Amino acid sequence: MVKELPVTELNARLKKGDDNIVVIDVREPWEVSTASIAGTLNIPMNSVPSRLDDIPEEKEIAVLCHHGARSRRIAEFLSHNGFKNVYNITGGIAAWSRDVDPAVPNY
């Protein structure tokens, strides 16, 4: 089972400059251009299997999507492929827009 990371906790870690966590945004490029969190690594969901080498195994991985369903699937996939510290970002970018930064568009 994949651990959940609330957007408020992710925000606190990012604000502190925690460089041990990498946010992977698995949404499509058009979604990322609509609403995003600065500093994330965009790897669309269908590209993740072919881009595992782009994901640092030594870091904590937090996976983001629109509401949390795609990111949960990718987080589970990463866990099954040897990544140790993987989180699903609870509620996705929609929760980020609602609970952290209302300037991020909710689509």
Sequence and secondary structure as in RCSB ss.txt:
>XXXX:A:sequence
MVKELPVTELNARLKKGDDNIVVIDVREPWEVSTASIAGTLNIPMNSVPSRLDDIPEEKEIAVLCHHGARSRRIA
EFLSHNGFKNVYNITGGIAAWSRDVDPAVPNY
>XXXX:A:secstr
  EEEEHHHHHHHHHTT TTEEEEE S HHHHHHS  TT EE  GGGGGGGGGGS TTSEEEEE SSSHHHHHHH
HHHHHTT SSEEEEETHHHHHHHHT TTS   
